[in-house]
Amino acid sequence: MSNIEIPVGLKELLQQYTVEVLQHKPPNLVEFAVQHFTRIRENQRNDKNPKKCILKSARKGVRLDINSNKSEEEDNNVKSTTNKYKRRVSVCAEAYNPDDEDDETEARVLHPKTDEQRRRLQDACRDILLFKTLDQEQLSEVLDGMFEVLVKPREHIIDQGEDGDNFYVIEKGVYDIVVQKDGMSLCVGKYDNKGSFGELALMYNTPRAATIIATEEGALWGLDRTTFHRLIVKNNAKKRRMYEAFIECVPLLKSLEVSERMKIVDVLGERVFKVGERIIMQGEMADCFYIVESGEVKIMIKPKTIAGQHDNAEIELARCRRGQYFGELALVTNKPRAASVYAVGDTKCLVIDIQAFERLLGSCKEIMKRNITQYEDQLVALFGSSVDLKH
């Protein structure tokens, strides 16, 4: 048999495709291959000029390029916010390996800020779960690389189907989340003066899953794709390795596909509570739920919620330990918190922001109802019946 010569680049091409398959687990490998290699071809055509890949924002920024001694000052006078940040082309074809050390050589963008801008940015980022696991040096670099974006009413920040270029943190403003389905535009939710969006397309190299539209004048802080990958995605890969085995043991998430559980890991936050500290207060509105990673919590309820009792002393209903979760019933029933929860000792909890959870996996209620039998006993204890769970 004659020697077969392997074409140059074939090995790398197939390795890239294999990584994409393992990351996305497509149901149809042939169709996924067609889309994958078509995007690579389009990417090669569009990226013949390397300068096309350089992110340009509307804010005055300095590009720190290790291959050049020059600093690039960007134009600060742009008429339309639509042109504030150039859109990248066909980034979905680019496989990103979070364990690759070569990304340390990527050009870094620094956007100078006044003290007042820095303070506003820090306030906006304080509760962003994606930033919770960053160390101080990483967080400082993220803040350095973020740029301010002022938006007008009805302006589209991102559009469904586009490639991902930036991640956004909301400083102020209300934004509709719109999804195209069966030829119709459906508003599936909104952000009200807090939160973040745009991370999914960057994490998984997929097109934007929804359109985000400003309903009023607002302010955002953007982070370019390269910095997001180098700091956030890489850090999340470490977190994924740390938590993936633990998440498999959580009863609520057992009904999910493996790929769904891994996406949940990506949006997990971590909070530590001291002995006796209140984690949830009865009567408040719910915006997240908790999974106990270590330690123990006790669930307490005031007797006035139980028929025939009217005093204010709290009664202990249950305790949750490692792998157990709490705070989800208010999300299922769409009611205020039905009980308070306290740390019994020093306790570490994983926190899932409900907005991120819904954007990743659709309706949070429907996913939780897959395990409806697990909640019925708790609901009977809290409300006297489980009817509310089914309506």
N, C-alpha and C positions, 0 to 999 in steps of 0.2 A: 504493500500500500504506500502510495506516494505521500510525502510530508505535506501537511496542510498548514498554510501560513495564516495566522490569526491577524486580521486587519488591525492597524493601529487605532486605538480608541474604543474598540469593541468591548473590551473587558470593563472599562470605566462606564461605558454607556449602559451595559447590562446591570452593573452594580448599582448605578443610580436608579434604574427602573425597579430593581429588587427592593431597594430601600423604600421607594415610594409605595410599593405594594404592601410591604410589611407595616408601614405607617398608616395607610388608609384602608387596607383590607377590603378592596373593591369586590362586589359580588360578581362582576363580569370582567375577567382579566383581559380578554381580547379588546373590549371596548375601552377599558382603562389604558391599555397599551397604545391604542390609536390616538387617544387624547393626549397621552404623555409625550409621545414622540412628535406629534403635530406641534405641541407647544414648544418643544425643544427646537424644532425647525424654525418656527416663527420667532423664537427668542434669538436664534443665531442671525436671522435676517435683520431684526430690529436693533440688535446690539453690536453691529459692526463697528459703530463709533462708541468707544467705551464711555465717552462723556455723557451719553444718553442715560447712563445708570446713576449719574450724580443727582442726589436729591437737592431740589431747590425750593426753599420756603420763601414766604413773603417777608419773613422777619430777617433782620440784619444778623447774618451768621458768619462764622469763620470756619472754613473747612480745613481740618488738620490732616494733611495727607503725608504719609511717611515716604512717598515716592517723589515728593516735591517740596521745595523750600519756600514755595509761595503760598500766601493766604488769599483765599477768594472772598471778597466782600460782595454780598448779594444785594440786589436792589431792594430798597425798603419802601419804595413808592409804587404800589401796584393798585390799579383801579378796581379790579374785581377779585374777590376772595377765591373765586373758582380757579384763578391762576396762581394762587399763593404757593401752591406746592405741586410741582410737576408730577404727573402720574407715571409710574414705572410701567413697562410693557412686558407682558408674559412672564411674570415672576413665578407663576404656578409650576413652570417646568423645572425650576431650580430646586434640587434636593438639598436640604440643609442638614448637616450632621452636627448635633450639639456637642459631640465629643471631639470634633476636629479642632486642633489648636491653631490652624492656619488663619482662623478668623481674627486672631489678635493683630494681624498685619493689615486689616481693613482700615480704610481712611475713617477718621472720626470727626464728627461735626460738633462744633461748640457754638452755642448761641448765647452771647453775652446778655446779662440781665441786670437791671437795676435792683437795689435792695428791696424795693417795694414789689417788683415783679417776682423776685425770688420768694418773698414771703407768701404772696398769693399762690404761687405754684406749690409750695410746701403744704399750704392749707388744703389745696385741691387734691393733693396726692396722699394725704394722711391716711385715708381709709381704703385705698386701692389695694385689693387683696394680692394682685400680681406683684406688688412691691414689698409685701410683708416679709418675704424670705430673703430679701437682698441684704447684704451687709452694708455698713455705712459708706464704704468706699464705692460700692456698686451703685447705691442709691444716689450718691452725689454725682456720679458720672451720668446716670440717667437724667437727673435734673438739669445738668449742664447741657445735655443734648436736646432738651425739649424746647420747642418754639411756640410762641403764642399765636393763636388764630382767632380773629374776631369774625363772627358770622352774622348774617342778616336774616330776617324772617323769610321762610320758604327756601332757604339755601340748602342744597344737598351737600352733606359733608362727605358721605360715601354712597355709592350706588350698587345695588345688588348686581352680581355678575362681574363686577370689575375686579382686577387684581389688587391685592393689598399693598399699600405703600406706607401708610402711617398708622400708628396706634394713637388713640385720643383719650385724654382725661378731661372731664367736664369741670370747668370752674363755675360757670353760671349759664342759665338758659334752660329751656324745655325743648326736648328733641323727640320726635315721633320715630318709632321703629316700624318701617313699612316693608311688607313682603309681597312679591308678585306671585299669585297663585291662580291658575286657570284663567289667565288673562286679566285678572282683577288685582287692584292694589288694596291690601288689607293692612290696617294699622294694628299690630299685635302687641303694642306696649309703648312705653315712653320713659325717658329719663328726665327727672325733674331736679335740675340744679345740682346733681351729683352723679357719680358713677364714671364708667369708662366703656369704650367700645372699640372694635376694630382688631382685637387680638387674634380672633380665630383664623382669619385669612393668613395672618403672619405666622401663626404657630404651625398650621397644617398645609401651607402653600396651596390654599384653595381660593376660589373666587369669593367675593363678599357674599354673605348669606342673606343680607337685608340692606335696605336703603335707610339712611339716617337723615332726617330732615329737621332743620331748626324751625320752631314755630314762633320764635321771637328773637330779638337781638341777644347774642350770647358770646361767651368766650370759652375757648378750648385751649388745651396744651397738647401739641403733637410730638410724637417720637418717631424718628425715621426707622425704616425696616431693618437696616443694618445694625443699628445700636440695639434695637429690640431683640434681634436674634442673638447678638453677642452676649447680652447681659440677661435678658428675661428668659428666652427660650433655653439657653444653656443652663441657667440656674434651675429652671423648671424640670429639665432632664434629670438633674441630680435629685430634685424633690420627688420625681416620679419613681426613680429607683428606690428611694427611701420608703415611699408610701404604698406602692402598688400591691405588695403582699398584704399589707394591713387592710387596704380597701376591699380586697377580695373576701375578707372575713366579716364585713359589715352587712347585716341581714338586708337592709334596705336596698343595697346595691347589687345583691346577688342575682336579681332578676334582669340586670342590664347585661348587654353584650360587653365583651372584653374591651373593645374600642371605646365604648361609652364610658366605662369605668376609668379608663386612662385619661379621657378628657376631663372627667370630674377631678382627677388628681391635679390637673393643670390649673384649676381655679380654686384649689383649696387654700384657705388662709390658716394661720395658727395663732391661737390665743392662750395665754397662761393665766390662771386664776388662783388667788391665794385662798387659804382656808376661810370659809364663811362668806366669801365674796359672792354677791348676787350676779348671776349670769343673765337670767331672764326675769322680767317683772310681770306679774299677772296684770292683764288689762292693756298692756302696751301692744302696738301693732307689730307684726312679724315682718322681718326683711331677710332672715337667714335661719338656718338651722345648724345644729352642732353634732359632731361625732366625738365621743370621748376617746382620746388616744392614750391617756394615762391618768390615773387618779379615779375619783368617784364624785358623783353629784347626787343631790337629793331633790326630788320634785315635791313642792309644797303647794297646797291650795287652801284658800280661805273658805271656811264652812258655809259662808253665805251663798256660795254657788251650789250647795247641796240643799235639796228641799227640806224645809222645816228648821234649818239652823241659821242663825243670824249673827253670831259673835264674830270677832275679827281675828281670832287666833288661827294660825296656819296649821294644817294637818299634813303629815307626810304621806304621800301616795305611793311613791316608788323611788328606787335608786338606779342609776345607770353607771356602768363600769366600762372598761376598755372594750371598744368595738360596738358599744350600744350608742344610740342616738336619741336626741330629744329636740323639741322645738318645731317638729314638722307638722303637728296636728293643726296649728293655727294656719299653716299654709294650705292644708287640705280642706279645712272647713271655711277658710276665708274669714275667720273671726279673730278678735284680739287674743293675745296669749291667755290661755285658760288656767295657767298655773305659774308659779315662780320657781326658779331653779337656782340652787346654791351649791358652791363647791364644798365638799365634805373635808377635803384636805387640799394640798397643792395639786392642781388639776390642769392638764393640757388638753385643749379641744381643737379639733379641726373644724373650720367654719366654711360653709358654702353660701355665698351670696345668692339670694334667690333670683336676682336678675340674670346673673351669669349662668345659673343652673337652667333657667328657662330658655335662654338663648342657645345653650348647648344641646338641650335634649327636648325641646318643645315644652308643652304644658307640664309644669311641675306637678300639678294635681293628678294628671292622668298617669304619670310615672309612679307616683306614690300609691295610687289606687291599684297598681298591679299586686301590691301586698296588702290589700284592704283588710284581710282577716287579722293581720297583725295589729291593726289599730282599733278594731271594734271593742275589745275589752277595755282599752284605755279610754275610748270615747264614752262608753257606758259609765265609767267611773267619773268622767269629767262633766258630762252633759245629761246623764240619765238614760240615753239611748244612742244607738249608732245610726239613726236615720239621717242625721245631718251629713254624714260622710257620703251618702249616696245621692245627694241632691246638690 
